[in-house]
């Protein structure tokens, strides 16, 4: 009888833990999705990257990520000896 009571309590605890874990995973996944960004590349006539721009995928993305303010350009190798 005692094993049955403890077993039921353990099952309830486990189910509650699994639900809480699933909610935490979903909240984390949503937070990660809010940090995704589209990247657009501009190519020169030779097909080399001239620049890249980024913008957030989600309108709910925090403005502090500043994707829209980035203008990425490739670093050219120096010709200095």
N, CA, C and O atoms as a Maestro MAE file, in Angstrom:
{
 s_m_m2io_version
 :::
 2.0.0
}

f_m_ct {
 s_m_title
 :::
 protein
 m_atom[324] {
  # First column is atom index #
  i_m_mmod_type
  r_m_x_coord
  r_m_y_coord
  r_m_z_coord
  i_m_residue_number
  s_m_chain_name
  s_m_pdb_residue_name
  s_m_pdb_atom_name
  i_m_atomic_number
  :::
  1 25 0.838 -1.200 0.000 1 A "UNK " " N  " 7
  2 3 0.000 0.000 0.000 1 A "UNK " " CA " 6
  3 2 0.871 1.248 0.000 1 A "UNK " " C  " 6
  4 15 0.570 2.211 -0.706 1 A "UNK " " O  " 8
  5 25 1.927 1.244 0.769 2 A "UNK " " N  " 7
  6 3 2.806 2.407 0.836 2 A "UNK " " CA " 6
  7 2 3.481 2.637 -0.508 2 A "UNK " " C  " 6
  8 15 3.595 3.777 -0.958 2 A "UNK " " O  " 8
  9 25 3.928 1.568 -1.148 3 A "UNK " " N  " 7
  10 3 4.565 1.710 -2.461 3 A "UNK " " CA " 6
  11 2 3.611 2.346 -3.460 3 A "UNK " " C  " 6
  12 15 4.030 3.167 -4.277 3 A "UNK " " O  " 8
  13 25 2.344 1.981 -3.409 4 A "UNK " " N  " 7
  14 3 1.366 2.530 -4.335 4 A "UNK " " CA " 6
  15 2 1.195 4.037 -4.113 4 A "UNK " " C  " 6
  16 15 1.148 4.805 -5.074 4 A "UNK " " O  " 8
  17 25 1.105 4.450 -2.873 5 A "UNK " " N  " 7
  18 3 0.942 5.877 -2.555 5 A "UNK " " CA " 6
  19 2 2.181 6.653 -2.995 5 A "UNK " " C  " 6
  20 15 2.059 7.710 -3.615 5 A "UNK " " O  " 8
  21 25 3.365 6.142 -2.682 6 A "UNK " " N  " 7
  22 3 4.585 6.821 -3.101 6 A "UNK " " CA " 6
  23 2 4.715 6.815 -4.612 6 A "UNK " " C  " 6
  24 15 5.194 7.783 -5.202 6 A "UNK " " O  " 8
  25 25 4.292 5.733 -5.238 7 A "UNK " " N  " 7
  26 3 4.344 5.651 -6.694 7 A "UNK " " CA " 6
  27 2 3.465 6.708 -7.338 7 A "UNK " " C  " 6
  28 15 3.872 7.335 -8.316 7 A "UNK " " O  " 8
  29 25 2.267 6.916 -6.806 8 A "UNK " " N  " 7
  30 3 1.357 7.928 -7.343 8 A "UNK " " CA " 6
  31 2 1.942 9.323 -7.156 8 A "UNK " " C  " 6
  32 15 1.883 10.155 -8.061 8 A "UNK " " O  " 8
  33 25 2.503 9.571 -5.988 9 A "UNK " " N  " 7
  34 3 3.105 10.890 -5.736 9 A "UNK " " CA " 6
  35 2 4.285 11.106 -6.676 9 A "UNK " " C  " 6
  36 15 4.481 12.208 -7.189 9 A "UNK " " O  " 8
  37 25 5.059 10.070 -6.899 10 A "UNK " " N  " 7
  38 3 6.215 10.190 -7.798 10 A "UNK " " CA " 6
  39 2 5.745 10.459 -9.224 10 A "UNK " " C  " 6
  40 15 6.346 11.269 -9.930 10 A "UNK " " O  " 8
  41 25 4.690 9.794 -9.649 11 A "UNK " " N  " 7
  42 3 4.151 9.985 -10.985 11 A "UNK " " CA " 6
  43 2 3.636 11.415 -11.153 11 A "UNK " " C  " 6
  44 15 3.881 12.042 -12.183 11 A "UNK " " O  " 8
  45 25 2.931 11.929 -10.160 12 A "UNK " " N  " 7
  46 3 2.434 13.306 -10.224 12 A "UNK " " CA " 6
  47 2 3.587 14.289 -10.288 12 A "UNK " " C  " 6
  48 15 3.545 15.241 -11.067 12 A "UNK " " O  " 8
  49 25 4.606 14.074 -9.488 13 A "UNK " " N  " 7
  50 3 5.770 14.960 -9.485 13 A "UNK " " CA " 6
  51 2 6.469 14.925 -10.831 13 A "UNK " " C  " 6
  52 15 6.867 15.963 -11.360 13 A "UNK " " O  " 8
  53 25 6.619 13.721 -11.386 14 A "UNK " " N  " 7
  54 3 7.296 13.553 -12.660 14 A "UNK " " CA " 6
  55 2 6.513 14.242 -13.783 14 A "UNK " " C  " 6
  56 15 7.102 14.907 -14.635 14 A "UNK " " O  " 8
  57 25 5.200 14.082 -13.780 15 A "UNK " " N  " 7
  58 3 4.372 14.729 -14.802 15 A "UNK " " CA " 6
  59 2 4.478 16.247 -14.697 15 A "UNK " " C  " 6
  60 15 4.588 16.933 -15.713 15 A "UNK " " O  " 8
  61 25 4.448 16.775 -13.474 16 A "UNK " " N  " 7
  62 3 4.574 18.220 -13.287 16 A "UNK " " CA " 6
  63 2 5.944 18.704 -13.741 16 A "UNK " " C  " 6
  64 15 6.059 19.764 -14.355 16 A "UNK " " O  " 8
  65 25 6.968 17.942 -13.445 17 A "UNK " " N  " 7
  66 3 8.316 18.308 -13.862 17 A "UNK " " CA " 6
  67 2 8.425 18.313 -15.387 17 A "UNK " " C  " 6
  68 15 9.003 19.232 -15.969 17 A "UNK " " O  " 8
  69 25 7.869 17.290 -16.029 18 A "UNK " " N  " 7
  70 3 7.929 17.206 -17.489 18 A "UNK " " CA " 6
  71 2 7.179 18.358 -18.147 18 A "UNK " " C  " 6
  72 15 7.632 18.890 -19.160 18 A "UNK " " O  " 8
  73 25 6.038 18.750 -17.586 19 A "UNK " " N  " 7
  74 3 5.297 19.892 -18.134 19 A "UNK " " CA " 6
  75 2 6.093 21.177 -17.970 19 A "UNK " " C  " 6
  76 15 6.160 21.986 -18.896 19 A "UNK " " O  " 8
  77 25 6.694 21.374 -16.810 20 A "UNK " " N  " 7
  78 3 7.500 22.572 -16.573 20 A "UNK " " CA " 6
  79 2 8.710 22.599 -17.498 20 A "UNK " " C  " 6
  80 15 9.081 23.659 -18.003 20 A "UNK " " O  " 8
  81 25 9.319 21.456 -17.722 21 A "UNK " " N  " 7
  82 3 10.473 21.375 -18.613 21 A "UNK " " CA " 6
  83 2 10.060 21.703 -20.050 21 A "UNK " " C  " 6
  84 15 10.783 22.406 -20.755 21 A "UNK " " O  " 8
  85 25 8.917 21.205 -20.482 22 A "UNK " " N  " 7
  86 3 8.431 21.481 -21.836 22 A "UNK " " CA " 6
  87 2 8.136 22.969 -22.009 22 A "UNK " " C  " 6
  88 15 8.441 23.543 -23.055 22 A "UNK " " O  " 8
  89 25 7.544 23.598 -20.989 23 A "UNK " " N  " 7
  90 3 7.279 25.049 -21.061 23 A "UNK " " CA " 6
  91 2 8.582 25.832 -21.126 23 A "UNK " " C  " 6
  92 15 8.688 26.797 -21.883 23 A "UNK " " O  " 8
  93 25 9.567 25.430 -20.346 24 A "UNK " " N  " 7
  94 3 10.861 26.118 -20.356 24 A "UNK " " CA " 6
  95 2 11.539 25.971 -21.715 24 A "UNK " " C  " 6
  96 15 12.121 26.928 -22.227 24 A "UNK " " O  " 8
  97 25 11.466 24.773 -22.301 25 A "UNK " " N  " 7
  98 3 12.056 24.564 -23.634 25 A "UNK " " CA " 6
  99 2 11.378 25.447 -24.669 25 A "UNK " " C  " 6
  100 15 12.050 26.025 -25.524 25 A "UNK " " O  " 8
  101 25 10.058 25.559 -24.603 26 A "UNK " " N  " 7
  102 3 9.314 26.389 -25.562 26 A "UNK " " CA " 6
  103 2 9.667 27.864 -25.391 26 A "UNK " " C  " 6
  104 15 9.837 28.580 -26.377 26 A "UNK " " O  " 8
  105 25 9.779 28.319 -24.145 27 A "UNK " " N  " 7
  106 3 10.158 29.720 -23.915 27 A "UNK " " CA " 6
  107 2 11.560 29.993 -24.439 27 A "UNK " " C  " 6
  108 15 11.812 31.050 -25.018 27 A "UNK " " O  " 8
  109 25 12.467 29.053 -24.242 28 A "UNK " " N  " 7
  110 3 13.830 29.212 -24.746 28 A "UNK " " CA " 6
  111 2 13.835 29.222 -26.268 28 A "UNK " " C  " 6
  112 15 14.514 30.042 -26.886 28 A "UNK " " O  " 8
  113 25 13.083 28.316 -26.869 29 A "UNK " " N  " 7
  114 3 13.020 28.254 -28.337 29 A "UNK " " CA " 6
  115 2 12.451 29.561 -28.893 29 A "UNK " " C  " 6
  116 15 12.936 30.057 -29.910 29 A "UNK " " O  " 8
  117 25 11.437 30.119 -28.247 30 A "UNK " " N  " 7
  118 3 10.856 31.385 -28.710 30 A "UNK " " CA " 6
  119 2 11.877 32.513 -28.587 30 A "UNK " " C  " 6
  120 15 11.979 33.358 -29.477 30 A "UNK " " O  " 8
  121 25 12.626 32.531 -27.497 31 A "UNK " " N  " 7
  122 3 13.646 33.563 -27.324 31 A "UNK " " CA " 6
  123 2 14.728 33.444 -28.398 31 A "UNK " " C  " 6
  124 15 15.216 34.453 -28.906 31 A "UNK " " O  " 8
  125 25 15.097 32.227 -28.737 32 A "UNK " " N  " 7
  126 3 16.108 32.019 -29.778 32 A "UNK " " CA " 6
  127 2 15.566 32.455 -31.130 32 A "UNK " " C  " 6
  128 15 16.282 33.086 -31.908 32 A "UNK " " O  " 8
  129 25 14.298 32.124 -31.424 33 A "UNK " " N  " 7
  130 3 13.705 32.534 -32.699 33 A "UNK " " CA " 6
  131 2 13.698 34.048 -32.842 33 A "UNK " " C  " 6
  132 15 13.811 34.564 -33.954 33 A "UNK " " O  " 8
  133 25 13.568 34.762 -31.739 34 A "UNK " " N  " 7
  134 3 13.561 36.225 -31.791 34 A "UNK " " CA " 6
  135 2 14.936 36.797 -32.100 34 A "UNK " " C  " 6
  136 15 15.060 37.998 -32.343 34 A "UNK " " O  " 8
  137 25 15.969 35.966 -32.096 35 A "UNK " " N  " 7
  138 3 17.307 36.459 -32.422 35 A "UNK " " CA " 6
  139 2 17.742 36.062 -33.826 35 A "UNK " " C  " 6
  140 15 18.859 36.384 -34.231 35 A "UNK " " O  " 8
  141 25 16.888 35.372 -34.578 36 A "UNK " " N  " 7
  142 3 17.226 34.988 -35.949 36 A "UNK " " CA " 6
  143 2 17.257 36.231 -36.825 36 A "UNK " " C  " 6
  144 15 16.548 37.203 -36.564 36 A "UNK " " O  " 8
  145 25 18.080 36.195 -37.859 37 A "UNK " " N  " 7
  146 3 18.172 37.321 -38.782 37 A "UNK " " CA " 6
  147 2 18.306 36.822 -40.218 37 A "UNK " " C  " 6
  148 15 18.912 35.784 -40.483 37 A "UNK " " O  " 8
  149 25 17.724 37.590 -41.135 38 A "UNK " " N  " 7
  150 3 17.946 37.363 -42.551 38 A "UNK " " CA " 6
  151 2 19.240 38.058 -42.926 38 A "UNK " " C  " 6
  152 15 19.524 39.146 -42.425 38 A "UNK " " O  " 8
  153 25 20.026 37.451 -43.795 39 A "UNK " " N  " 7
  154 3 21.258 38.063 -44.281 39 A "UNK " " CA " 6
  155 2 21.143 38.197 -45.788 39 A "UNK " " C  " 6
  156 15 20.867 37.221 -46.485 39 A "UNK " " O  " 8
  157 25 21.358 39.418 -46.298 40 A "UNK " " N  " 7
  158 3 21.335 39.682 -47.737 40 A "UNK " " CA " 6
  159 2 22.745 40.024 -48.176 40 A "UNK " " C  " 6
  160 15 23.432 40.814 -47.529 40 A "UNK " " O  " 8
  161 25 23.175 39.427 -49.278 41 A "UNK " " N  " 7
  162 3 24.511 39.673 -49.807 41 A "UNK " " CA " 6
  163 2 24.420 40.461 -51.102 41 A "UNK " " C  " 6
  164 15 23.561 40.191 -51.942 41 A "UNK " " O  " 8
  165 25 25.309 41.437 -51.262 42 A "UNK " " N  " 7
  166 3 25.464 42.155 -52.521 42 A "UNK " " CA " 6
  167 2 26.752 41.670 -53.154 42 A "UNK " " C  " 6
  168 15 27.806 41.656 -52.519 42 A "UNK " " O  " 8
  169 25 26.655 41.270 -54.424 43 A "UNK " " N  " 7
  170 3 27.818 40.720 -55.118 43 A "UNK " " CA " 6
  171 2 28.310 41.700 -56.182 43 A "UNK " " C  " 6
  172 15 27.534 42.469 -56.749 43 A "UNK " " O  " 8
  173 25 29.613 41.654 -56.437 44 A "UNK " " N  " 7
  174 3 30.167 42.451 -57.534 44 A "UNK " " CA " 6
  175 2 30.003 41.653 -58.835 44 A "UNK " " C  " 6
  176 15 29.559 40.505 -58.793 44 A "UNK " " O  " 8
  177 25 30.355 42.239 -59.990 45 A "UNK " " N  " 7
  178 3 30.182 41.522 -61.259 45 A "UNK " " CA " 6
  179 2 30.933 40.186 -61.337 45 A "UNK " " C  " 6
  180 15 30.558 39.314 -62.120 45 A "UNK " " O  " 8
  181 25 31.973 40.024 -60.543 46 A "UNK " " N  " 7
  182 3 32.733 38.772 -60.533 46 A "UNK " " CA " 6
  183 2 32.127 37.722 -59.596 46 A "UNK " " C  " 6
  184 15 32.612 36.593 -59.526 46 A "UNK " " O  " 8
  185 25 31.089 38.091 -58.893 47 A "UNK " " N  " 7
  186 3 30.435 37.162 -57.975 47 A "UNK " " CA " 6
  187 2 31.010 37.152 -56.575 47 A "UNK " " C  " 6
  188 15 30.656 36.295 -55.766 47 A "UNK " " O  " 8
  189 25 31.901 38.099 -56.274 48 A "UNK " " N  " 7
  190 3 32.468 38.189 -54.927 48 A "UNK " " CA " 6
  191 2 31.573 39.068 -54.064 48 A "UNK " " C  " 6
  192 15 30.917 39.983 -54.563 48 A "UNK " " O  " 8
  193 25 31.551 38.786 -52.776 49 A "UNK " " N  " 7
  194 3 30.714 39.548 -51.845 49 A "UNK " " CA " 6
  195 2 31.285 40.950 -51.667 49 A "UNK " " C  " 6
  196 15 32.457 41.118 -51.332 49 A "UNK " " O  " 8
  197 25 30.438 41.953 -51.895 50 A "UNK " " N  " 7
  198 3 30.821 43.344 -51.630 50 A "UNK " " CA " 6
  199 2 30.391 43.762 -50.236 50 A "UNK " " C  " 6
  200 15 31.118 44.453 -49.522 50 A "UNK " " O  " 8
  201 25 29.184 43.324 -49.859 51 A "UNK " " N  " 7
  202 3 28.667 43.680 -48.539 51 A "UNK " " CA " 6
  203 2 27.548 42.724 -48.151 51 A "UNK " " C  " 6
  204 15 27.002 42.004 -48.987 51 A "UNK " " O  " 8
  205 25 27.224 42.735 -46.879 52 A "UNK " " N  " 7
  206 3 26.103 41.956 -46.361 52 A "UNK " " CA " 6
  207 2 25.333 42.838 -45.393 52 A "UNK " " C  " 6
  208 15 25.917 43.603 -44.626 52 A "UNK " " O  " 8
  209 25 24.025 42.718 -45.444 53 A "UNK " " N  " 7
  210 3 23.151 43.436 -44.516 53 A "UNK " " CA " 6
  211 2 22.292 42.405 -43.796 53 A "UNK " " C  " 6
  212 15 22.049 41.310 -44.304 53 A "UNK " " O  " 8
  213 25 21.844 42.774 -42.615 54 A "UNK " " N  " 7
  214 3 21.023 41.873 -41.813 54 A "UNK " " CA " 6
  215 2 19.757 42.582 -41.375 54 A "UNK " " C  " 6
  216 15 19.725 43.801 -41.201 54 A "UNK " " O  " 8
  217 25 18.693 41.768 -41.198 55 A "UNK " " N  " 7
  218 3 17.483 42.295 -40.568 55 A "UNK " " CA " 6
  219 2 16.826 41.165 -39.791 55 A "UNK " " C  " 6
  220 15 16.931 39.993 -40.153 55 A "UNK " " O  " 8
  221 25 16.164 41.536 -38.741 56 A "UNK " " N  " 7
  222 3 15.554 40.551 -37.846 56 A "UNK " " CA " 6
  223 2 14.426 39.807 -38.550 56 A "UNK " " C  " 6
  224 15 13.700 40.393 -39.353 56 A "UNK " " O  " 8
  225 25 14.278 38.531 -38.255 57 A "UNK " " N  " 7
  226 3 13.204 37.724 -38.810 57 A "UNK " " CA " 6
  227 2 11.889 38.078 -38.141 57 A "UNK " " C  " 6
  228 15 10.870 38.240 -38.812 57 A "UNK " " O  " 8
  229 25 11.906 38.199 -36.835 58 A "UNK " " N  " 7
  230 3 10.690 38.443 -36.067 58 A "UNK " " CA " 6
  231 2 10.530 39.924 -35.735 58 A "UNK " " C  " 6
  232 15 11.496 40.573 -35.335 58 A "UNK " " O  " 8
  233 25 9.326 40.465 -35.897 59 A "UNK " " N  " 7
  234 3 9.105 41.842 -35.477 59 A "UNK " " CA " 6
  235 2 9.202 42.006 -33.955 59 A "UNK " " C  " 6
  236 15 9.319 43.126 -33.457 59 A "UNK " " O  " 8
  237 25 9.154 40.905 -33.230 60 A "UNK " " N  " 7
  238 3 9.261 40.950 -31.767 60 A "UNK " " CA " 6
  239 2 10.707 40.971 -31.288 60 A "UNK " " C  " 6
  240 15 10.952 40.979 -30.082 60 A "UNK " " O  " 8
  241 25 11.671 40.980 -32.210 61 A "UNK " " N  " 7
  242 3 13.088 40.988 -31.831 61 A "UNK " " CA " 6
  243 2 13.419 42.272 -31.090 61 A "UNK " " C  " 6
  244 15 13.007 43.359 -31.496 61 A "UNK " " O  " 8
  245 25 14.156 42.141 -30.014 62 A "UNK " " N  " 7
  246 3 14.577 43.292 -29.217 62 A "UNK " " CA " 6
  247 2 15.432 44.222 -30.074 62 A "UNK " " C  " 6
  248 15 16.334 43.771 -30.780 62 A "UNK " " O  " 8
  249 25 15.145 45.517 -30.008 63 A "UNK " " N  " 7
  250 3 15.869 46.495 -30.826 63 A "UNK " " CA " 6
  251 2 17.352 46.538 -30.503 63 A "UNK " " C  " 6
  252 15 18.138 47.020 -31.319 63 A "UNK " " O  " 8
  253 25 17.754 46.055 -29.353 64 A "UNK " " N  " 7
  254 3 19.154 46.148 -28.957 64 A "UNK " " CA " 6
  255 2 20.072 45.243 -29.790 64 A "UNK " " C  " 6
  256 15 21.293 45.381 -29.720 64 A "UNK " " O  " 8
  257 25 19.503 44.322 -30.577 65 A "UNK " " N  " 7
  258 3 20.350 43.479 -31.418 65 A "UNK " " CA " 6
  259 2 20.959 44.272 -32.571 65 A "UNK " " C  " 6
  260 15 22.005 43.877 -33.086 65 A "UNK " " O  " 8
  261 25 20.349 45.369 -32.991 66 A "UNK " " N  " 7
  262 3 20.888 46.282 -34.006 66 A "UNK " " CA " 6
  263 2 21.240 45.604 -35.322 66 A "UNK " " C  " 6
  264 15 22.194 46.021 -35.979 66 A "UNK " " O  " 8
  265 25 20.514 44.585 -35.727 67 A "UNK " " N  " 7
  266 3 20.783 43.935 -37.004 67 A "UNK " " CA " 6
  267 2 20.751 44.939 -38.148 67 A "UNK " " C  " 6
  268 15 21.618 44.934 -39.022 67 A "UNK " " O  " 8
  269 25 19.729 45.808 -38.128 68 A "UNK " " N  " 7
  270 3 19.515 46.738 -39.223 68 A "UNK " " CA " 6
  271 2 20.622 47.778 -39.342 68 A "UNK " " C  " 6
  272 15 20.754 48.406 -40.393 68 A "UNK " " O  " 8
  273 25 21.414 47.978 -38.309 69 A "UNK " " N  " 7
  274 3 22.483 48.974 -38.336 69 A "UNK " " CA " 6
  275 2 23.813 48.419 -38.847 69 A "UNK " " C  " 6
  276 15 24.778 49.168 -38.995 69 A "UNK " " O  " 8
  277 25 23.869 47.128 -39.115 70 A "UNK " " N  " 7
  278 3 25.125 46.518 -39.548 70 A "UNK " " CA " 6
  279 2 25.272 46.588 -41.066 70 A "UNK " " C  " 6
  280 15 24.332 46.299 -41.806 70 A "UNK " " O  " 8
  281 25 26.441 46.970 -41.510 71 A "UNK " " N  " 7
  282 3 26.819 46.887 -42.917 71 A "UNK " " CA " 6
  283 2 28.156 46.164 -42.931 71 A "UNK " " C  " 6
  284 15 29.195 46.745 -42.619 71 A "UNK " " O  " 8
  285 25 28.115 44.909 -43.292 72 A "UNK " " N  " 7
  286 3 29.306 44.073 -43.224 72 A "UNK " " CA " 6
  287 2 30.008 44.065 -44.580 72 A "UNK " " C  " 6
  288 15 29.379 43.863 -45.618 72 A "UNK " " O  " 8
  289 25 31.307 44.287 -44.551 73 A "UNK " " N  " 7
  290 3 32.119 44.273 -45.775 73 A "UNK " " CA " 6
  291 2 33.298 43.326 -45.555 73 A "UNK " " C  " 6
  292 15 33.824 43.234 -44.446 73 A "UNK " " O  " 8
  293 25 33.711 42.628 -46.603 74 A "UNK " " N  " 7
  294 3 34.843 41.705 -46.420 74 A "UNK " " CA " 6
  295 2 36.148 42.460 -46.187 74 A "UNK " " C  " 6
  296 15 36.350 43.566 -46.690 74 A "UNK " " O  " 8
  297 25 37.001 41.846 -45.429 75 A "UNK " " N  " 7
  298 3 38.322 42.396 -45.181 75 A "UNK " " CA " 6
  299 2 39.236 41.890 -46.288 75 A "UNK " " C  " 6
  300 15 39.363 40.684 -46.499 75 A "UNK " " O  " 8
  301 25 39.852 42.794 -46.973 76 A "UNK " " N  " 7
  302 3 40.741 42.407 -48.075 76 A "UNK " " CA " 6
  303 2 42.132 42.124 -47.515 76 A "UNK " " C  " 6
  304 15 42.581 42.829 -46.610 76 A "UNK " " O  " 8
  305 25 42.813 41.124 -48.025 77 A "UNK " " N  " 7
  306 3 44.160 40.843 -47.537 77 A "UNK " " CA " 6
  307 2 45.102 42.018 -47.840 77 A "UNK " " C  " 6
  308 15 45.023 42.628 -48.906 77 A "UNK " " O  " 8
  309 25 45.963 42.314 -46.918 78 A "UNK " " N  " 7
  310 3 46.892 43.431 -47.128 78 A "UNK " " CA " 6
  311 2 47.986 43.006 -48.097 78 A "UNK " " C  " 6
  312 15 48.321 41.828 -48.216 78 A "UNK " " O  " 8
  313 25 48.531 44.004 -48.784 79 A "UNK " " N  " 7
  314 3 49.609 43.722 -49.741 79 A "UNK " " CA " 6
  315 2 50.960 44.076 -49.147 79 A "UNK " " C  " 6
  316 15 51.981 44.012 -49.832 79 A "UNK " " O  " 8
  317 25 50.970 44.452 -47.867 80 A "UNK " " N  " 7
  318 3 52.228 44.815 -47.209 80 A "UNK " " CA " 6
  319 2 53.077 43.562 -47.012 80 A "UNK " " C  " 6
  320 15 52.542 42.482 -46.760 80 A "UNK " " O  " 8
  321 25 54.401 43.702 -47.127 81 A "UNK " " N  " 7
  322 3 55.285 42.537 -46.947 81 A "UNK " " CA " 6
  323 2 55.316 42.022 -45.531 81 A "UNK " " C  " 6
  324 15 56.015 41.051 -45.242 81 A "UNK " " O  " 8
  :::
 }
 m_bond[323] {
  # First column is bond index #
  i_m_from
  i_m_to
  i_m_order
  :::
  1 1 2 1
  2 2 3 1
  3 3 4 2
  4 3 5 1
  5 5 6 1
  6 6 7 1
  7 7 8 2
  8 7 9 1
  9 9 10 1
  10 10 11 1
  11 11 12 2
  12 11 13 1
  13 13 14 1
  14 14 15 1
  15 15 16 2
  16 15 17 1
  17 17 18 1
  18 18 19 1
  19 19 20 2
  20 19 21 1
  21 21 22 1
  22 22 23 1
  23 23 24 2
  24 23 25 1
  25 25 26 1
  26 26 27 1
  27 27 28 2
  28 27 29 1
  29 29 30 1
  30 30 31 1
  31 31 32 2
  32 31 33 1
  33 33 34 1
  34 34 35 1
  35 35 36 2
  36 35 37 1
  37 37 38 1
  38 38 39 1
  39 39 40 2
  40 39 41 1
  41 41 42 1
  42 42 43 1
  43 43 44 2
  44 43 45 1
  45 45 46 1
  46 46 47 1
  47 47 48 2
  48 47 49 1
  49 49 50 1
  50 50 51 1
  51 51 52 2
  52 51 53 1
  53 53 54 1
  54 54 55 1
  55 55 56 2
  56 55 57 1
  57 57 58 1
  58 58 59 1
  59 59 60 2
  60 59 61 1
  61 61 62 1
  62 62 63 1
  63 63 64 2
  64 63 65 1
  65 65 66 1
  66 66 67 1
  67 67 68 2
  68 67 69 1
  69 69 70 1
  70 70 71 1
  71 71 72 2
  72 71 73 1
  73 73 74 1
  74 74 75 1
  75 75 76 2
  76 75 77 1
  77 77 78 1
  78 78 79 1
  79 79 80 2
  80 79 81 1
  81 81 82 1
  82 82 83 1
  83 83 84 2
  84 83 85 1
  85 85 86 1
  86 86 87 1
  87 87 88 2
  88 87 89 1
  89 89 90 1
  90 90 91 1
  91 91 92 2
  92 91 93 1
  93 93 94 1
  94 94 95 1
  95 95 96 2
  96 95 97 1
  97 97 98 1
  98 98 99 1
  99 99 100 2
  100 99 101 1
  101 101 102 1
  102 102 103 1
  103 103 104 2
  104 103 105 1
  105 105 106 1
  106 106 107 1
  107 107 108 2
  108 107 109 1
  109 109 110 1
  110 110 111 1
  111 111 112 2
  112 111 113 1
  113 113 114 1
  114 114 115 1
  115 115 116 2
  116 115 117 1
  117 117 118 1
  118 118 119 1
  119 119 120 2
  120 119 121 1
  121 121 122 1
  122 122 123 1
  123 123 124 2
  124 123 125 1
  125 125 126 1
  126 126 127 1
  127 127 128 2
  128 127 129 1
  129 129 130 1
  130 130 131 1
  131 131 132 2
  132 131 133 1
  133 133 134 1
  134 134 135 1
  135 135 136 2
  136 135 137 1
  137 137 138 1
  138 138 139 1
  139 139 140 2
  140 139 141 1
  141 141 142 1
  142 142 143 1
  143 143 144 2
  144 143 145 1
  145 145 146 1
  146 146 147 1
  147 147 148 2
  148 147 149 1
  149 149 150 1
  150 150 151 1
  151 151 152 2
  152 151 153 1
  153 153 154 1
  154 154 155 1
  155 155 156 2
  156 155 157 1
  157 157 158 1
  158 158 159 1
  159 159 160 2
  160 159 161 1
  161 161 162 1
  162 162 163 1
  163 163 164 2
  164 163 165 1
  165 165 166 1
  166 166 167 1
  167 167 168 2
  168 167 169 1
  169 169 170 1
  170 170 171 1
  171 171 172 2
  172 171 173 1
  173 173 174 1
  174 174 175 1
  175 175 176 2
  176 175 177 1
  177 177 178 1
  178 178 179 1
  179 179 180 2
  180 179 181 1
  181 181 182 1
  182 182 183 1
  183 183 184 2
  184 183 185 1
  185 185 186 1
  186 186 187 1
  187 187 188 2
  188 187 189 1
  189 189 190 1
  190 190 191 1
  191 191 192 2
  192 191 193 1
  193 193 194 1
  194 194 195 1
  195 195 196 2
  196 195 197 1
  197 197 198 1
  198 198 199 1
  199 199 200 2
  200 199 201 1
  201 201 202 1
  202 202 203 1
  203 203 204 2
  204 203 205 1
  205 205 206 1
  206 206 207 1
  207 207 208 2
  208 207 209 1
  209 209 210 1
  210 210 211 1
  211 211 212 2
  212 211 213 1
  213 213 214 1
  214 214 215 1
  215 215 216 2
  216 215 217 1
  217 217 218 1
  218 218 219 1
  219 219 220 2
  220 219 221 1
  221 221 222 1
  222 222 223 1
  223 223 224 2
  224 223 225 1
  225 225 226 1
  226 226 227 1
  227 227 228 2
  228 227 229 1
  229 229 230 1
  230 230 231 1
  231 231 232 2
  232 231 233 1
  233 233 234 1
  234 234 235 1
  235 235 236 2
  236 235 237 1
  237 237 238 1
  238 238 239 1
  239 239 240 2
  240 239 241 1
  241 241 242 1
  242 242 243 1
  243 243 244 2
  244 243 245 1
  245 245 246 1
  246 246 247 1
  247 247 248 2
  248 247 249 1
  249 249 250 1
  250 250 251 1
  251 251 252 2
  252 251 253 1
  253 253 254 1
  254 254 255 1
  255 255 256 2
  256 255 257 1
  257 257 258 1
  258 258 259 1
  259 259 260 2
  260 259 261 1
  261 261 262 1
  262 262 263 1
  263 263 264 2
  264 263 265 1
  265 265 266 1
  266 266 267 1
  267 267 268 2
  268 267 269 1
  269 269 270 1
  270 270 271 1
  271 271 272 2
  272 271 273 1
  273 273 274 1
  274 274 275 1
  275 275 276 2
  276 275 277 1
  277 277 278 1
  278 278 279 1
  279 279 280 2
  280 279 281 1
  281 281 282 1
  282 282 283 1
  283 283 284 2
  284 283 285 1
  285 285 286 1
  286 286 287 1
  287 287 288 2
  288 287 289 1
  289 289 290 1
  290 290 291 1
  291 291 292 2
  292 291 293 1
  293 293 294 1
  294 294 295 1
  295 295 296 2
  296 295 297 1
  297 297 298 1
  298 298 299 1
  299 299 300 2
  300 299 301 1
  301 301 302 1
  302 302 303 1
  303 303 304 2
  304 303 305 1
  305 305 306 1
  306 306 307 1
  307 307 308 2
  308 307 309 1
  309 309 310 1
  310 310 311 1
  311 311 312 2
  312 311 313 1
  313 313 314 1
  314 314 315 1
  315 315 316 2
  316 315 317 1
  317 317 318 1
  318 318 319 1
  319 319 320 2
  320 319 321 1
  321 321 322 1
  322 322 323 1
  323 323 324 2
  :::
 }
}
